[in-house]
């Protein structure tokens, strides 16, 4: 059966790290017909003619699928699969929705050398795959999947201490959007080993709230480190905003009060 990949429902940018600097890379076109999905892989270095076809199809797809502001943010997100072999940039929320209740078949474009299989389970549930790879068997809710959650600059952070599991990723969009930031950190906590989850609020205690530092540096765009689970302590920095009073920050969460206390790190 001949399927036209330029009719793809989703286009993703992929990199496969094969040990060479930079790895192999190209575009993938996800095209759905009925209960089947076809994944076409084109490679940037597979030859001039193949690259021209790939880029022409990519440009046609972009013109035919103008992105909303929310989609544009998701298309800029980059994900790394649990094996760290595949890096995928693009709207994995769209890909996840397109693959729902469909089987997937992979096709290599002409001139593409054999590649290990694209991690299908990761495409179907990217956030859940990454959390389970780090925390073991947990039930990650679909409501916090790739359509609403970004992996953040360093991928999701996971900390497990007994039955307590902490996950930190990011939500698309930021109250600092005029400064070029496009995400806000988000943190979830489970007290029963990953069966039930609660998203923690970004509520500051009074002393932190009235300090000058709280105005510019809260909430964090991207948490760099989960230091401890009890008390939950995080560290982050804001390298893009030059006028902040400090660039290195630490905050601890008071579970009883449901609020944070932050301070600049010395």
Secondary structure, DSSP 4 states (H G I P E B T S, - for coil): ----GGG-SEEEEEEE--SSTT-EEEEEEEEEETTEEEEEEEETTS-HHHHHHHHHHHHHHHHHSPPPHHHHHHHT-EEE-TTSSEEEES-HHHHHHHHTT-EEEEEEPTTPPP-PPP-HHHHHSHHHHHHHHHHSS----GGGSTTTEE--TT--EEEEETTEEEEEEEEE--TTGGGT--EEEEEEEESSSSSS-EEPP-PBPHHHHTSHHHHHH-S-SSEEEEEEETTEEEEEE-TT-TTSS-SEEEEEEETTTTEEEEEE--
